[in-house]
Amino acid sequence: MNNENSQFNFESTDLIVYIWKRKIPLILITVAAAILSIIVSYTITPKFKSSVVLFPASESPVSKSLLQTNFQDRIGILGFGTEEQLERILQVLHSDEIRDQIIEKFQLMEHYEIDPLGQFPRTKLFAKYASNITYRRTEYNSIIIEVLDEDPQMAADLANGISSLIDNTMNEMKRQRAMMAFELVENEYNSAQQRVKELNDSVSYYNSKGVIAHEHQIERLTEAYGKALTDGNKSAVKDIEDKMKELQKYTAPFIYYRTLWENESIRLRDLTSKYIEARAETELTFSHIFVLDKAYRAEKKAYPKKSIIVMVSTFTSFLLAVILFIFFESFLRKIRSE
């Protein structure tokens, strides 16, 4: 081969001619790469994919949605959640709480064949978990839980198990907070009940002394007193004066306790509403998600894609062979010229 034919002009577009002249070694390398990639693709353990599609539900307070007639949020507990609620669910999905529960429930240490007594078992387990289980949001404000596993049924069970833990985790977090609020309201409610009872007993005591409606009683006694004076009935005047003195004796404390009783009764009414709401928040639990598609046992493997592996490997090998041919020929030519 003369010098003119052996050189490759990097400034020309004659790459096809260059490849044609070296077609035999390039074909051998490409065919070898294709055969090798086919063999490798068959050695990779296939995995099956299952997924769950869900939407966030509205986080409108249960007590307000169900118990208050004047609550302005008409979407209530049946509406879809906002983007902020979607991000909150994603954060819960990535939490250690859900990961640890799934690992324990499905015994993933054993399923992934990780030696618990080996080196860094939990690090390996978490890495395997992260590579096989992914969460992503879509442009439709939904969340997709995707699980890859060698066992198609395990993949479906894992995806459905994770989606079911969302409600348990979020409800438990809210229940702890709701319990604290409920205990505070319950103490105030019980205290107000006791106070109203004590004040009611005090009012009843003065009722037994004849003070019932003191304004009207004083008005009637005043009228009767005037009439007795007009009639000159001294005995009646004396009786009315005694009754008025007795009424005046009990009127002031009666007004005091009745006012306290009225104010405390209003407070108890408000606390009763809050008490019912707080108890509802601790006892009632609603789903934080709407599951659109549940996971099912996949019939076809999702990984690896043998055709893609073979095509990518073959093309890469061919391209790399061309680059190496050009490089080594240029390198050798440079050495000869020197």
Secondary structure, 3 states (H helix, E strand, C coil): CCHHHHCCCCCCCCHHHHHHHCHHHHHHHHHHHHHHHHHHHHHCCCEEEEEEEEEEECCCCHHHHHHCCCCCCCCHHHCECCHHHHHHHHHHHCCHHHHHHHHHHCCHHHHCCCCCCCCCHHHHHHHHHHHHEEEEECCCCCEEEEEEECCHHHHHHHHHHHHHHHHHHHHHHHHHHHHHHHHHHHHHHHHHHHHHHHHHHHHHHHHHCCCCCHHHHHHHHHHHHHHHHHHCCHHHHHHHHHHHHHHHHHHHHHHHHHHHHHHHHHHHHHHHHHHHHHHHHHHCCCCCEEEEECCCCCCCCCECCHHHHHHHHHHHHHHHHHHHHHHHHHHHHHHHHC
